[in-house]
Amino acid sequence: MDLFDFKARQQRLKDAPLADRMRPETLEEFVGQRELVGEGSALRGLIEADEVPSMILWGPPGTGKTTLARVVASLTKSRFVSMLATSSGVAELREVVADAIDRVKLTGTRTIVFIDEIHRWNKAQQDAFLPYVEDGTVTLIGATTENPSFEVNSALLSRSRVFVLHKLEVDDIVSLLGRALLAPRGLAGRIGCDEETLRMIAEIADGDARSALNALELAANTVAGARKNAVDAGASGVVVLRREDAAKILKRSHVLYDKDGEQHFNVISALHKSMRGSDADAALYWLGRMLQAGDDPLYVARRLVRFASEDIGLADPNALVQATAAFQAAHQIGMPECDVILAQCVVYMARAPKSVEVYRAYGEVKKDIAEAPNDPVPLHIRNGVTSLMKDVGYGKGYVYTPDAPDKQQDFLPPRLKGKKYLTKK
């Protein structure tokens, strides 16, 4: 690296977003995921023993998947190559593999290939990568927000370890934000902020460290710019970020969707009850509140499928078809394109006639099963497939209904004889 390269790198670091500047460089700096990288954990043991396998990191956005891959490469002194599944192809992959083979021969350096959004690689791309993972030419670290059981080639999955990352706890994010306020590569003490304000930002981020750091940087820059000539802390030169200022700024940027305000579960409840009450306008509004705040469209779609059966049921069986189609469409095309699809489905659900007959009937079934889960099947409706079964009464007395449609038979266990779960036939 010459002087010009060094200066360019320093400038990039200076201009990079706070979330990128604060990216942990060691396992000690890594926040959260203690069961994964904490002392005594399986993955940490593999890293420290320099025996890192190919792996898939599965977890929500902002939980440290990319960061962990970089830390692994650094600690194992491996070359790190990052590829984005949405823009890389087989030709680029072959170049990376060829270079990895040369490096092993010349310097003994291993190559870790990090594939972000690996679930977006098609089958041909995954198949092309498989032999090089299998023979150890490269170590794969894939990152995905989707369930790898469904989205990653089974052959590739079988040759990789899957590690699950969870949403970060509020306390973990508060700790990270506090570090960012003081770190030289962060805000370097230029911004003052109490823990209550940091906690509010952490709650808004909902487990996403990147989102939390971006929110802190936005709020800090906005307040600093507005108070250039009115420094809060006198001669110290530190601008104080107050809770009320942060709330206004983050709300104005459509980030505010915290558990202490418009709670996720309160809003989905409002959507559900609006549809149940046949208020299509209110249902649309609550749907918009969720989607515009960045909520998972597939979560909404799953709730619509459930609603179609629980609240509409037999009053309009086509509602389940509509909801299932909306879920499939949302899964295939994602946001923002799927928003109008979900809106159409929500309006359909709200306007559809309602019936909870099946929902309540099945509730009664579950209750009866819980009270006596091992009621025997009546002998006459058991299938007597052997002579012994027939001798002990299996199938005896059963009448084939199409031949005798008026013949009354009991199909429930004796304890429930005559029980009616449904109000209609």
The 8 nearest C-alpha neighbors of each residue, nearest first, counted from 0:
[[1, 4, 5, 2, 3, 8, 6, 7],
 [2, 0, 4, 3, 5, 6, 7, 8],
 [3, 1, 5, 4, 6, 0, 7, 8],
 [2, 4, 6, 5, 1, 7, 0, 8],
 [5, 3, 7, 1, 2, 6, 0, 8],
 [6, 4, 2, 8, 3, 7, 9, 1],
 [5, 7, 9, 3, 8, 4, 10, 2],
 [6, 8, 4, 10, 5, 9, 3, 11],
 [9, 7, 11, 5, 10, 6, 4, 12],
 [10, 8, 6, 12, 11, 7, 13, 5],
 [9, 11, 13, 7, 12, 8, 14, 6],
 [12, 10, 8, 14, 13, 9, 15, 7],
 [13, 11, 9, 15, 10, 14, 8, 20],
 [12, 14, 10, 11, 15, 9, 20, 184],
 [15, 13, 11, 12, 10, 16, 9, 17],
 [14, 16, 12, 13, 11, 19, 20, 17],
 [17, 15, 19, 18, 20, 14, 213, 216],
 [16, 18, 20, 19, 21, 185, 212, 216],
 [19, 17, 212, 21, 16, 209, 20, 213],
 [18, 20, 22, 16, 17, 21, 15, 209],
 [21, 19, 17, 22, 18, 184, 15, 16],
 [22, 20, 18, 19, 17, 23, 185, 179],
 [21, 23, 19, 20, 18, 24, 66, 29],
 [24, 22, 28, 29, 25, 21, 66, 26],
 [23, 25, 70, 22, 28, 26, 69, 66],
 [26, 24, 27, 28, 23, 70, 29, 74],
 [25, 27, 29, 28, 70, 36, 24, 23],
 [26, 28, 25, 29, 30, 23, 24, 37],
 [29, 27, 23, 25, 26, 30, 24, 22],
 [28, 30, 26, 27, 23, 25, 31, 24],
 [31, 29, 171, 28, 32, 175, 172, 33],
 [30, 32, 33, 167, 171, 29, 168, 62],
 [33, 31, 35, 34, 36, 164, 30, 165],
 [34, 32, 37, 35, 36, 31, 38, 40],
 [33, 35, 32, 37, 40, 36, 41, 38],
 [34, 36, 32, 33, 40, 37, 42, 41],
 [37, 35, 43, 33, 40, 42, 34, 32],
 [38, 36, 33, 40, 34, 35, 39, 43],
 [37, 39, 40, 36, 43, 33, 44, 34],
 [38, 40, 37, 41, 44, 43, 36, 34],
 [41, 39, 43, 37, 38, 42, 35, 36],
 [40, 42, 44, 43, 45, 39, 35, 36],
 [43, 41, 45, 44, 40, 36, 35, 46],
 [44, 42, 36, 46, 40, 45, 41, 47],
 [43, 45, 41, 47, 42, 46, 48, 40],
 [44, 46, 42, 48, 50, 43, 51, 47],
 [45, 47, 49, 43, 48, 44, 51, 50],
 [48, 46, 44, 49, 45, 43, 50, 74],
 [47, 49, 45, 46, 50, 44, 51, 43],
 [50, 48, 46, 47, 51, 75, 45, 74],
 [51, 49, 45, 48, 46, 52, 47, 44],
 [50, 52, 45, 46, 49, 53, 138, 42],
 [53, 51, 54, 50, 138, 159, 160, 139],
 [52, 54, 139, 159, 138, 140, 160, 51],
 [55, 53, 160, 159, 140, 161, 52, 139],
 [54, 56, 141, 161, 140, 142, 160, 57],
 [57, 55, 142, 162, 163, 141, 64, 161],
 [58, 56, 163, 143, 144, 164, 142, 55],
 [57, 59, 164, 144, 165, 163, 143, 56],
 [58, 60, 144, 62, 166, 61, 165, 57],
 [61, 59, 62, 207, 58, 144, 63, 209],
 [60, 62, 207, 209, 208, 63, 59, 210],
 [61, 63, 60, 207, 166, 64, 59, 208],
 [64, 62, 66, 61, 65, 67, 164, 208],
 [63, 65, 67, 66, 56, 62, 142, 68],
 [66, 64, 68, 67, 63, 69, 142, 115],
 [65, 67, 63, 69, 68, 64, 70, 22],
 [66, 68, 70, 64, 69, 65, 63, 71],
 [67, 69, 71, 65, 66, 70, 72, 64],
 [70, 68, 72, 66, 67, 71, 73, 65],
 [71, 69, 73, 67, 72, 68, 24, 25],
 [72, 70, 68, 74, 69, 73, 67, 75],
 [73, 71, 77, 69, 75, 70, 74, 76],
 [74, 72, 70, 76, 71, 75, 69, 77],
 [75, 73, 71, 76, 72, 70, 46, 77],
 [74, 76, 72, 77, 73, 49, 71, 46],
 [77, 75, 73, 74, 72, 78, 108, 109],
 [78, 76, 72, 109, 75, 110, 108, 79],
 [77, 79, 110, 111, 109, 80, 72, 76],
 [80, 78, 111, 72, 110, 112, 77, 81],
 [81, 79, 112, 113, 111, 78, 82, 110],
 [80, 82, 113, 112, 114, 79, 83, 115],
 [83, 81, 114, 113, 84, 115, 87, 80],
 [82, 84, 115, 85, 86, 114, 87, 116],
 [83, 85, 120, 87, 86, 117, 116, 119],
 [84, 86, 83, 87, 119, 120, 116, 117],
 [85, 87, 84, 83, 88, 82, 120, 119],
 [88, 86, 84, 83, 85, 91, 82, 89],
 [89, 87, 90, 91, 92, 86, 124, 84],
 [88, 90, 92, 91, 124, 93, 127, 87],
 [91, 89, 93, 92, 88, 94, 87, 95],
 [92, 90, 94, 93, 89, 88, 87, 95],
 [91, 93, 89, 95, 90, 94, 96, 88],
 [92, 94, 96, 90, 95, 91, 97, 89],
 [95, 93, 97, 91, 92, 96, 98, 90],
 [94, 96, 92, 98, 93, 97, 99, 91],
 [97, 95, 99, 93, 98, 94, 92, 100],
 [98, 96, 94, 100, 99, 95, 93, 101],
 [97, 99, 101, 95, 96, 100, 102, 94],
 [100, 98, 96, 102, 97, 101, 110, 95],
 [99, 101, 97, 103, 98, 102, 96, 104],
 [102, 100, 98, 104, 99, 103, 105, 97],
 [103, 101, 105, 99, 104, 106, 100, 108],
 [102, 104, 107, 108, 100, 101, 106, 105],
 [103, 105, 101, 102, 107, 106, 100, 108],
 [106, 104, 102, 103, 101, 107, 108, 100],
 [105, 107, 108, 102, 103, 104, 101, 109],
 [106, 108, 103, 104, 105, 102, 109, 101],
 [109, 107, 103, 106, 102, 77, 110, 78],
 [108, 110, 77, 103, 78, 107, 111, 137],
 [111, 109, 78, 137, 77, 99, 79, 112],
 [110, 112, 138, 79, 137, 139, 78, 80],
 [113, 111, 80, 139, 81, 138, 79, 140],
 [112, 114, 81, 140, 141, 82, 80, 139],
 [115, 113, 141, 82, 117, 83, 84, 81],
 [114, 116, 142, 83, 117, 84, 141, 113],
 [117, 115, 143, 118, 142, 84, 119, 114],
 [116, 118, 119, 115, 120, 114, 84, 141],
 [119, 117, 150, 116, 120, 151, 143, 145],
 [120, 118, 117, 84, 116, 85, 121, 150],
 [121, 119, 84, 117, 118, 124, 125, 122],
 [120, 122, 124, 123, 119, 125, 118, 126],
 [121, 123, 125, 124, 126, 120, 152, 151],
 [124, 122, 126, 125, 121, 127, 120, 89],
 [125, 123, 127, 121, 126, 122, 89, 120],
 [124, 126, 122, 128, 127, 123, 129, 121],
 [125, 127, 123, 129, 128, 124, 122, 155],
 [128, 126, 124, 125, 129, 123, 89, 130],
 [129, 127, 125, 126, 131, 130, 124, 132],
 [128, 130, 126, 132, 131, 127, 155, 133],
 [131, 129, 133, 132, 128, 134, 127, 126],
 [132, 130, 136, 134, 133, 129, 128, 135],
 [133, 131, 135, 129, 130, 134, 137, 138],
 [132, 134, 130, 131, 135, 129, 158, 136],
 [133, 135, 131, 132, 136, 130, 137, 129],
 [136, 134, 132, 137, 133, 131, 138, 130],
 [137, 135, 131, 134, 132, 100, 99, 138],
 [138, 136, 135, 110, 132, 111, 131, 139],
 [139, 137, 111, 53, 112, 132, 110, 135],
 [140, 138, 53, 112, 111, 54, 113, 141],
 [139, 141, 113, 54, 55, 53, 112, 114],
 [140, 142, 55, 114, 117, 113, 56, 115],
 [143, 141, 56, 115, 116, 55, 117, 57],
 [142, 144, 116, 57, 145, 117, 118, 56],
 [143, 145, 58, 59, 57, 60, 146, 142],
 [146, 144, 143, 147, 150, 118, 57, 58],
 [145, 147, 148, 149, 150, 144, 57, 143],
 [148, 146, 150, 151, 149, 145, 118, 57],
 [149, 147, 146, 150, 151, 153, 156, 152],
 [148, 150, 147, 146, 151, 145, 152, 153],
 [149, 151, 147, 118, 148, 146, 145, 152],
 [152, 150, 147, 118, 149, 153, 148, 156],
 [151, 153, 155, 154, 156, 125, 122, 150],
 [152, 154, 156, 155, 157, 151, 148, 149],
 [155, 153, 157, 156, 152, 158, 129, 126],
 [156, 154, 152, 158, 153, 157, 129, 159],
 [155, 157, 153, 159, 158, 154, 152, 151],
 [156, 158, 154, 155, 159, 153, 160, 152],
 [159, 157, 155, 156, 154, 133, 160, 53],
 [160, 158, 54, 53, 156, 157, 161, 55],
 [159, 161, 54, 55, 53, 162, 52, 158],
 [160, 162, 55, 54, 56, 159, 163, 57],
 [161, 163, 56, 55, 57, 160, 164, 54],
 [162, 164, 57, 58, 56, 165, 161, 35],
 [165, 163, 58, 57, 32, 62, 162, 56],
 [166, 164, 58, 167, 163, 62, 59, 32],
 [165, 167, 206, 62, 59, 168, 207, 164],
 [168, 166, 206, 31, 165, 171, 62, 169],
 [167, 169, 171, 170, 206, 166, 172, 31],
 [168, 170, 172, 171, 201, 202, 173, 167],
 [171, 169, 173, 168, 172, 174, 198, 201],
 [172, 170, 174, 168, 169, 173, 31, 30],
 [171, 173, 175, 169, 174, 170, 201, 176],
 [174, 172, 170, 176, 175, 171, 197, 198],
 [173, 175, 177, 171, 172, 176, 170, 178],
 [174, 176, 172, 178, 173, 177, 179, 171],
 [177, 175, 179, 173, 178, 174, 172, 180],
 [176, 178, 174, 180, 179, 175, 173, 181],
 [177, 179, 175, 176, 180, 181, 182, 174],
 [178, 180, 185, 176, 182, 177, 181, 186],
 [181, 179, 186, 177, 178, 188, 187, 182],
 [182, 180, 187, 188, 179, 178, 186, 183],
 [181, 183, 185, 187, 179, 184, 178, 180],
 [184, 182, 187, 185, 181, 186, 188, 179],
 [183, 185, 182, 20, 21, 187, 186, 179],
 [186, 184, 179, 182, 183, 187, 17, 180],
 [185, 187, 180, 188, 189, 179, 181, 182],
 [188, 186, 183, 181, 182, 185, 189, 180],
 [187, 189, 181, 190, 180, 186, 191, 237],
 [188, 190, 237, 187, 186, 238, 191, 236],
 [191, 189, 238, 237, 188, 239, 180, 192],
 [190, 192, 239, 238, 240, 237, 189, 188],
 [193, 191, 240, 239, 196, 190, 241, 194],
 [192, 194, 195, 196, 197, 191, 241, 240],
 [195, 193, 197, 196, 198, 192, 173, 177],
 [194, 196, 198, 197, 193, 199, 242, 192],
 [197, 195, 242, 199, 198, 194, 193, 200],
 [196, 198, 194, 200, 199, 195, 173, 201],
 [197, 199, 201, 195, 196, 200, 173, 194],
 [198, 200, 196, 202, 201, 197, 203, 195],
 [201, 199, 203, 197, 198, 202, 211, 204],
 [202, 200, 198, 204, 199, 203, 169, 172],
 [203, 201, 199, 205, 204, 200, 257, 198],
 [202, 204, 257, 200, 205, 201, 256, 255],
 [203, 205, 211, 201, 207, 202, 210, 206],
 [206, 204, 202, 203, 207, 201, 257, 166],
 [205, 207, 167, 166, 204, 168, 208, 169],
 [208, 206, 61, 204, 210, 209, 205, 62],
 [209, 207, 61, 211, 210, 172, 212, 62],
 [210, 208, 61, 212, 211, 18, 207, 213],
 [209, 211, 213, 207, 208, 204, 212, 214],
 [212, 210, 204, 208, 214, 209, 213, 201],
 [213, 211, 215, 209, 18, 214, 210, 216],
 [212, 214, 210, 216, 211, 215, 209, 217],
 [215, 213, 211, 217, 212, 216, 210, 218],
 [216, 214, 212, 218, 217, 213, 219, 211],
 [215, 217, 219, 213, 214, 218, 220, 212],
 [218, 216, 214, 220, 215, 219, 221, 213],
 [217, 219, 221, 215, 216, 220, 245, 248],
 [220, 218, 216, 222, 221, 217, 215, 223],
 [219, 221, 223, 217, 222, 218, 216, 224],
 [222, 220, 218, 224, 219, 223, 217, 225],
 [221, 223, 225, 219, 224, 220, 218, 226],
 [224, 222, 220, 226, 225, 221, 219, 227],
 [223, 225, 221, 222, 226, 227, 220, 219],
 [226, 224, 222, 223, 227, 221, 228, 229],
 [227, 225, 229, 223, 228, 224, 230, 222],
 [228, 226, 224, 229, 225, 223, 230, 238],
 [227, 229, 226, 230, 225, 224, 223, 231],
 [230, 228, 226, 227, 231, 225, 233, 238],
 [229, 231, 238, 232, 233, 226, 228, 236],
 [232, 230, 238, 233, 239, 229, 237, 236],
 [231, 233, 237, 230, 235, 236, 238, 234],
 [234, 232, 235, 231, 230, 236, 237, 229],
 [233, 235, 236, 232, 230, 237, 231, 238],
 [236, 234, 237, 233, 232, 230, 238, 231],
 [235, 237, 234, 232, 230, 233, 238, 189],
 [238, 236, 189, 190, 235, 232, 191, 239],
 [239, 237, 190, 231, 230, 191, 223, 232],
 [238, 240, 191, 190, 192, 231, 241, 237],
 [239, 241, 192, 191, 219, 238, 222, 244],
 [242, 240, 244, 243, 239, 245, 192, 196],
 [241, 243, 196, 245, 244, 246, 240, 195],
 [242, 244, 246, 245, 241, 247, 196, 240],
 [245, 243, 241, 247, 242, 246, 248, 240],
 [244, 246, 242, 248, 243, 247, 218, 249],
 [247, 245, 243, 249, 244, 248, 250, 242],
 [248, 246, 250, 244, 245, 249, 251, 243],
 [249, 247, 251, 245, 250, 246, 218, 244],
 [250, 248, 252, 254, 246, 251, 247, 255],
 [251, 249, 255, 253, 247, 252, 248, 254],
 [250, 252, 248, 249, 253, 247, 254, 255],
 [251, 253, 249, 250, 254, 248, 255, 247],
 [254, 252, 250, 251, 255, 249, 292, 291],
 [253, 255, 249, 252, 250, 256, 292, 203],
 [256, 254, 250, 249, 253, 257, 203, 246],
 [257, 255, 261, 203, 254, 292, 262, 260],
 [256, 258, 203, 260, 259, 202, 255, 262],
 [257, 259, 262, 260, 261, 202, 263, 256],
 [258, 260, 257, 262, 261, 202, 256, 199],
 [261, 259, 257, 258, 262, 256, 255, 263],
 [262, 260, 256, 257, 258, 263, 266, 259],
 [261, 263, 258, 265, 264, 260, 257, 266],
 [262, 264, 266, 265, 267, 261, 258, 256],
 [263, 265, 267, 266, 262, 268, 269, 261],
 [266, 264, 268, 262, 263, 267, 269, 261],
 [265, 267, 269, 268, 263, 264, 262, 270],
 [268, 266, 270, 264, 269, 265, 271, 263],
 [269, 267, 265, 271, 266, 270, 264, 272],
 [268, 270, 266, 272, 267, 271, 273, 265],
 [271, 269, 267, 282, 273, 285, 268, 272],
 [270, 272, 268, 274, 269, 273, 267, 275],
 [271, 273, 275, 269, 274, 270, 276, 268],
 [272, 274, 276, 282, 270, 278, 275, 271],
 [273, 275, 349, 277, 276, 271, 272, 282],
 [274, 276, 272, 273, 277, 271, 349, 310],
 [275, 277, 273, 274, 278, 272, 349, 279],
 [278, 276, 349, 274, 275, 350, 279, 273],
 [279, 277, 273, 276, 281, 280, 274, 349],
 [278, 280, 282, 349, 346, 281, 277, 283],
 [281, 279, 283, 282, 278, 284, 346, 273],
 [280, 282, 284, 283, 279, 278, 273, 285],
 [283, 281, 279, 270, 273, 285, 280, 284],
 [284, 282, 286, 280, 281, 285, 279, 287],
 [283, 285, 281, 287, 286, 282, 288, 280],
 [286, 284, 288, 270, 282, 287, 283, 281],
 [285, 287, 283, 289, 284, 288, 282, 290],
 [288, 286, 284, 290, 285, 289, 291, 283],
 [287, 289, 285, 286, 291, 290, 292, 284],
 [288, 290, 294, 286, 292, 287, 291, 285],
 [289, 291, 287, 293, 294, 292, 288, 286],
 [292, 290, 293, 288, 289, 287, 294, 253],
 [293, 291, 289, 290, 294, 288, 256, 253],
 [294, 292, 290, 291, 295, 289, 296, 254],
 [293, 295, 290, 289, 292, 296, 291, 298],
 [294, 296, 298, 297, 293, 299, 290, 289],
 [297, 295, 299, 298, 300, 294, 290, 329],
 [298, 296, 300, 299, 295, 301, 330, 329],
 [297, 299, 301, 295, 296, 300, 302, 294],
 [298, 300, 296, 302, 297, 301, 303, 295],
 [301, 299, 297, 326, 303, 302, 298, 296],
 [302, 300, 304, 298, 303, 299, 297, 305],
 [301, 303, 305, 299, 300, 304, 306, 298],
 [302, 304, 306, 300, 301, 305, 322, 307],
 [305, 303, 322, 301, 307, 302, 306, 323],
 [304, 306, 302, 303, 307, 308, 309, 301],
 [307, 305, 303, 309, 310, 308, 304, 302],
 [308, 306, 319, 311, 304, 318, 305, 309],
 [307, 309, 312, 306, 305, 311, 310, 319],
 [308, 310, 306, 358, 307, 312, 305, 311],
 [311, 309, 355, 306, 354, 353, 308, 312],
 [312, 310, 353, 354, 307, 308, 314, 309],
 [311, 313, 308, 314, 354, 316, 310, 309],
 [312, 314, 316, 315, 311, 354, 357, 356],
 [313, 315, 354, 312, 311, 352, 353, 316],
 [314, 316, 313, 317, 318, 312, 311, 352],
 [317, 315, 313, 318, 312, 319, 314, 320],
 [316, 318, 320, 315, 319, 321, 307, 322],
 [319, 317, 321, 316, 307, 320, 315, 322],
 [318, 320, 307, 322, 317, 321, 316, 323],
 [319, 321, 317, 323, 318, 322, 324, 316],
 [322, 320, 318, 324, 319, 323, 325, 317],
 [323, 321, 304, 325, 319, 324, 320, 303],
 [324, 322, 326, 320, 325, 321, 304, 319],
 [323, 325, 327, 321, 322, 326, 328, 320],
 [324, 326, 322, 328, 323, 327, 329, 321],
 [327, 325, 300, 323, 329, 324, 328, 330],
 [328, 326, 330, 324, 325, 329, 331, 323],
 [327, 329, 325, 331, 330, 326, 324, 332],
 [328, 330, 337, 333, 326, 327, 331, 332],
 [331, 329, 327, 328, 333, 332, 326, 297],
 [330, 332, 328, 329, 333, 327, 326, 337],
 [331, 333, 329, 330, 328, 337, 336, 334],
 [334, 332, 329, 337, 330, 331, 336, 335],
 [335, 333, 336, 337, 338, 332, 296, 329],
 [334, 336, 337, 338, 333, 332, 339, 290],
 [337, 335, 334, 338, 333, 332, 339, 340],
 [336, 338, 329, 340, 334, 333, 335, 339],
 [337, 339, 341, 340, 336, 335, 342, 334],
 [338, 340, 342, 341, 337, 343, 336, 335],
 [341, 339, 337, 343, 342, 338, 325, 344],
 [340, 342, 344, 338, 339, 343, 345, 325],
 [341, 343, 339, 345, 340, 344, 338, 346],
 [344, 342, 340, 346, 341, 345, 339, 347],
 [343, 345, 341, 347, 342, 346, 348, 322],
 [346, 344, 342, 348, 347, 343, 341, 349],
 [345, 347, 349, 279, 343, 348, 344, 350],
 [346, 348, 344, 350, 345, 349, 351, 343],
 [349, 347, 345, 351, 346, 350, 274, 344],
 [348, 350, 274, 277, 346, 279, 347, 351],
 [351, 349, 347, 277, 348, 346, 279, 352],
 [350, 352, 348, 349, 347, 353, 315, 311],
 [353, 351, 314, 311, 315, 350, 354, 349],
 [352, 354, 311, 310, 314, 351, 355, 312],
 [355, 353, 311, 314, 356, 312, 310, 313],
 [354, 356, 358, 310, 357, 359, 309, 312],
 [355, 357, 359, 358, 354, 360, 421, 422],
 [358, 356, 360, 359, 355, 361, 312, 421],
 [359, 357, 355, 309, 361, 356, 360, 362],
 [358, 360, 362, 356, 361, 357, 355, 363],
 [361, 359, 420, 357, 363, 362, 358, 421],
 [362, 360, 364, 363, 358, 359, 357, 365],
 [361, 363, 359, 365, 360, 364, 366, 358],
 [364, 362, 366, 360, 361, 365, 367, 359],
 [363, 365, 361, 367, 366, 362, 368, 360],
 [366, 364, 368, 362, 363, 367, 369, 361],
 [365, 367, 363, 369, 364, 368, 362, 370],
 [368, 366, 370, 364, 369, 365, 363, 371],
 [367, 369, 372, 365, 371, 370, 366, 364],
 [370, 368, 366, 367, 372, 371, 365, 364],
 [369, 371, 367, 368, 372, 366, 365, 373],
 [372, 370, 368, 369, 373, 374, 367, 366],
 [371, 373, 368, 369, 374, 370, 367, 375],
 [374, 372, 371, 375, 368, 376, 369, 370],
 [373, 375, 372, 412, 371, 376, 414, 368],
 [376, 374, 373, 377, 412, 378, 413, 372],
 [375, 377, 412, 378, 374, 381, 380, 411],
 [378, 376, 379, 380, 412, 375, 381, 410],
 [379, 377, 393, 381, 380, 394, 392, 376],
 [378, 380, 394, 395, 397, 396, 381, 377],
 [381, 379, 394, 378, 377, 397, 382, 410],
 [382, 380, 378, 394, 393, 379, 383, 377],
 [381, 383, 394, 384, 393, 380, 379, 388],
 [384, 382, 393, 388, 389, 394, 385, 381],
 [383, 385, 382, 388, 386, 389, 393, 387],
 [386, 384, 388, 387, 383, 389, 390, 382],
 [385, 387, 389, 388, 390, 384, 383, 391],
 [388, 386, 390, 389, 385, 391, 383, 384],
 [389, 387, 383, 385, 393, 391, 390, 386],
 [388, 390, 393, 386, 392, 383, 387, 391],
 [389, 391, 387, 388, 392, 386, 393, 385],
 [392, 390, 388, 389, 393, 387, 378, 386],
 [391, 393, 389, 395, 390, 394, 378, 388],
 [392, 394, 383, 389, 378, 388, 381, 395],
 [395, 393, 379, 381, 380, 383, 397, 382],
 [396, 394, 379, 392, 393, 397, 378, 389],
 [397, 395, 379, 394, 398, 380, 392, 378],
 [396, 398, 379, 394, 395, 380, 399, 408],
 [397, 399, 400, 396, 403, 406, 408, 402],
 [398, 400, 402, 401, 403, 397, 404, 406],
 [399, 401, 403, 404, 402, 398, 406, 405],
 [402, 400, 404, 403, 399, 398, 405, 406],
 [403, 401, 400, 399, 404, 398, 405, 406],
 [402, 404, 400, 406, 405, 401, 399, 398],
 [405, 403, 400, 401, 406, 402, 407, 399],
 [406, 404, 403, 407, 400, 402, 401, 408],
 [405, 407, 403, 404, 408, 400, 398, 402],
 [408, 406, 405, 409, 404, 403, 398, 400],
 [409, 407, 410, 406, 398, 397, 400, 396],
 [408, 410, 411, 416, 407, 417, 412, 413],
 [409, 411, 408, 412, 380, 377, 416, 376],
 [410, 412, 416, 409, 415, 413, 377, 376],
 [413, 411, 414, 415, 377, 376, 374, 416],
 [414, 412, 416, 415, 411, 377, 409, 374],
 [415, 413, 412, 416, 374, 411, 418, 417],
 [416, 414, 418, 413, 412, 411, 417, 367],
 [417, 415, 413, 418, 414, 411, 412, 409],
 [416, 418, 415, 419, 411, 409, 413, 414],
 [417, 419, 415, 416, 420, 411, 414, 421],
 [420, 418, 421, 417, 422, 360, 415, 416],
 [419, 421, 360, 418, 422, 363, 364, 361],
 [422, 420, 423, 419, 360, 356, 357, 424],
 [421, 423, 420, 424, 356, 419, 360, 357],
 [424, 422, 421, 356, 420, 419, 357, 313],
 [423, 422, 421, 419, 420, 356, 313, 357]]
